[in-house]
């Protein structure tokens, strides 16, 4: 594919429920990379054959394609169009243009995406590092990020502030409480599942699971850059089980002392 055919540095494919994340990712490129997020280009696509236009973006016009993947992607009308275009490009040109970012728990990937390819862990990387990796891949594919102007930088800061304010308002809604409760229940379910999988009476390891209460818990920490990071349900569940196994390995209760 000739570089002159690339209209966008990055095209992001996602389900409707991940639109906010896609917009945040697009904003992180503002002024440096040209990004395609369908909701930001509706006016541009208006009046055109939607199927053909979307297909062309992901098959020919984007230097790098990022898929925010969760189960159900590729099954809705528009993500099915995008998935078909991406698969065709994958078969014709290989997989160097494609980055898959799982956004649900447990992690998943498209069935046709090779196991030998590493996907990007958003929970571990965070949005800033993910954006940096994508920008690096754009450079690898011949792209040249532009220098952000003062006006573009100010606009990006305003969008980030508005997005944060929207998030803070959401945190005080009933929907947020329900989402947090659901996530806490998911943590408990994951721990219960891992406890069953790890338990093996034949090796003297039996984990018993109980539910003393249903109080939701939110865990977070600050990394070296003082950025707030959250544990996903899968990460927290895995950590709890590993912590228990480490304690068992250290104390070795099965040994006669």
C-alpha positions in Angstrom: 0.0 0.0 0.0 1.4 3.4 -1.0 1.8 5.9 1.8 -0.1 8.5 -0.3 -3.2 6.5 0.2 -3.3 6.8 3.9 -5.9 9.4 4.9 -5.6 8.6 8.6 -2.7 7.6 10.9 -5.0 5.6 13.1 -8.5 4.2 12.8 -10.3 2.9 15.9 -13.0 0.2 15.8 -15.2 -0.4 18.8 -18.6 -1.2 20.1 -21.0 1.7 21.1 -20.4 1.1 24.8 -16.7 1.9 24.3 -17.2 5.1 22.4 -16.0 7.3 25.4 -12.7 5.3 25.5 -12.3 5.6 21.7 -12.8 9.4 22.0 -10.3 9.7 24.8 -7.7 7.7 22.7 -8.4 10.0 19.8 -8.0 13.1 21.9 -4.6 11.8 23.1 -3.4 12.0 19.5 -4.8 15.5 18.9 -2.4 17.6 16.9 0.1 14.8 16.3 -1.8 12.0 14.6 -4.9 12.0 12.4 -7.4 9.6 13.9 -10.7 8.1 12.7 -13.5 7.6 15.2 -16.8 7.2 13.4 -18.8 9.5 15.7 -16.3 12.3 15.0 -16.7 11.9 11.3 -20.4 11.5 10.8 -20.8 14.8 8.9 -17.9 13.8 6.6 -19.5 10.4 5.9 -23.0 11.8 5.5 -24.6 11.1 2.2 -22.1 8.4 1.3 -22.5 4.7 1.2 -21.8 3.8 4.8 -20.7 0.3 4.2 -18.3 1.2 1.5 -17.0 4.2 3.4 -16.3 2.3 6.6 -14.8 -0.6 4.8 -12.4 1.7 2.9 -11.2 3.4 6.0 -10.2 0.1 7.8 -9.0 -1.7 4.7 -7.1 1.0 2.8 -7.1 4.5 4.4 -5.7 4.0 7.9 -2.0 3.4 8.5 -2.7 1.6 11.8 -6.0 0.0 13.0 -6.8 -0.3 16.7 -9.6 -2.6 17.8 -11.1 -2.0 21.3 -12.2 -5.6 21.6 -14.9 -7.2 23.8 -17.1 -10.1 23.1 -19.8 -8.9 20.6 -17.4 -6.9 18.5 -17.8 -8.0 14.9 -21.4 -9.0 15.5 -23.2 -5.7 15.3 -24.0 -4.2 11.8 -21.1 -1.7 11.7 -18.4 -3.6 13.6 -19.2 -6.5 11.3 -18.4 -4.3 8.3 -15.2 -3.1 10.0 -14.2 -6.6 11.0 -14.6 -7.9 7.5 -12.5 -5.1 6.1 -9.8 -5.7 8.7 -9.8 -9.5 8.1 -9.4 -8.9 4.4 -6.5 -6.6 4.9 -5.0 -9.0 7.4 -5.0 -11.8 4.9 -3.7 -9.7 2.1 -1.0 -7.6 3.9 -0.3 -9.4 7.2 -0.9 -8.2 10.7 1.6 -5.4 11.2 -1.1 -2.7 10.8 -3.3 -4.1 13.6 -3.3 -3.6 17.4 -5.9 -5.4 19.5 -6.8 -3.9 22.9 -9.1 -6.1 25.1 -11.4 -3.8 27.1 -13.5 -6.4 29.0 -12.8 -9.0 31.7 -11.8 -11.7 31.2 -9.5 -10.7 28.4 -10.5 -11.9 24.9 -9.5 -11.4 21.3 -11.0 -12.1 17.9 -11.0 -15.7 16.9 -8.9 -15.1 13.8 -6.2 -13.0 15.7 -3.1 -15.2 16.0 -2.1 -16.5 19.5 1.5 -15.6 18.8 0.6 -11.9 18.5 0.6 -9.9 21.7 -2.4 -7.8 22.5 -2.1 -4.6 24.5 -3.3 -4.7 28.1 -5.1 -1.4 28.8 -5.5 -2.1 32.5 -1.7 -2.5 32.9 -0.5 0.2 30.5 -3.0 3.0 31.0 -4.2 5.3 28.3 -1.0 7.4 28.1 1.3 4.5 27.5 -1.1 2.9 25.1 -1.2 6.1 23.1 2.6 6.2 23.1 2.8 2.6 21.8 0.3 3.4 19.0 2.3 6.5 18.0 5.5 4.4 17.9 3.8 1.9 15.6 2.7 4.7 13.3 6.3 5.8 13.1 7.3 2.2 12.3 4.8 2.2 9.4 6.3 5.4 7.9 4.1 7.9 9.6 5.5 11.2 11.1 3.6 12.6 14.0 3.1 16.4 13.8 4.2 18.9 16.5 1.2 20.0 18.5 0.4 23.7 18.4 -0.4 25.8 21.5 -4.0 26.1 20.3 -4.4 22.3 19.8 -2.7 21.7 23.2 -5.2 24.0 24.9 -8.1 22.4 23.2 -6.9 18.9 24.2 -6.6 20.0 27.8 -10.1 21.4 27.8 -11.5 18.1 26.4 -9.7 16.2 29.1 -11.0 18.5 31.8 -14.6 18.2 30.4 -14.3 14.4 30.2 -13.0 14.3 33.8 -15.9 16.5 35.0 -18.4 14.3 33.2 -16.8 11.2 34.8 -17.0 12.8 38.2 -20.7 13.7 37.8 -21.3 10.1 36.7 -19.7 8.8 39.8 -22.5 10.3 41.9 -25.3 8.8 39.9 -27.3 5.7 40.6 -25.9 4.1 37.4 -22.4 4.5 38.8 -23.3 2.8 42.1 -25.0 -0.1 40.2 -21.9 -0.4 38.0 -19.6 -0.5 41.0 -21.8 -3.0 42.7 -21.8 -5.2 39.6 -18.0 -5.0 39.4 -17.6 -5.9 43.1 -19.8 -8.9 42.5 -17.7 -9.9 39.5 -14.6 -9.8 41.7 -16.2 -12.2 44.2 -17.3 -14.5 41.3 -13.8 -14.5 39.8 -12.2 -15.3 43.2 -14.7 -18.1 43.7 -14.0 -19.5 40.2 -10.2 -19.3 40.7 -10.5 -21.0 44.1 -12.3 -23.9 42.5 -9.7 -24.1 39.6 -6.7 -24.0 41.9 -8.0 -26.5 44.5 -6.5 -30.0 44.0 -7.1 -32.4 46.9 -4.6 -34.8 45.3 -1.8 -32.2 46.0 -3.1 -31.2 49.3 -4.3 -27.7 48.2 -7.9 -27.1 48.9 -9.2 -23.5 49.0 -12.5 -22.9 50.7 -14.5 -19.9 49.6 -17.0 -18.0 51.7 -19.0 -14.8 51.4 -19.0 -13.0 54.8 -20.8 -10.0 53.3 -21.7 -8.4 50.0 -20.1 -4.9 50.6 -18.6 -3.6 47.4 -14.9 -2.7 47.6 -12.9 -0.4 45.3 -9.1 -0.8 45.2 -6.7 1.6 43.6 -3.1 2.7 43.8 -0.8 5.4 42.5 2.0 4.5 40.1 5.5 6.1 39.9 4.0 9.0 37.9 1.5 9.5 40.7 -1.3 8.5 38.3 -4.3 6.8 39.8 -4.6 3.2 38.6 -7.4 0.8 39.2 -7.5 -3.0 39.5 -9.8 -4.8 37.1 -11.9 -7.6 38.5 -9.7 -10.2 36.8 -6.5 -8.6 38.1 -7.8 -8.3 41.7 -9.1 -11.9 41.7 -5.9 -13.3 40.3 -3.9 -11.2 42.9 -5.9 -12.5 45.8 -5.5 -16.2 44.8 -1.8 -15.7 44.1 -1.3 -14.1 47.5 -2.9 -17.0 49.2 -0.8 -19.5 47.3 2.4 -17.6 48.1 1.4 -17.8 51.8 0.8 -21.6 51.5 4.1 -22.0 49.8 6.0 -20.1 52.5 4.4 -21.8 55.4 4.1 -25.3 53.8 1.4 -26.5 56.3 1.5 -30.0 54.6 5.1 -30.6 55.9 5.8 -32.2 59.2 8.0 -30.0 61.3 
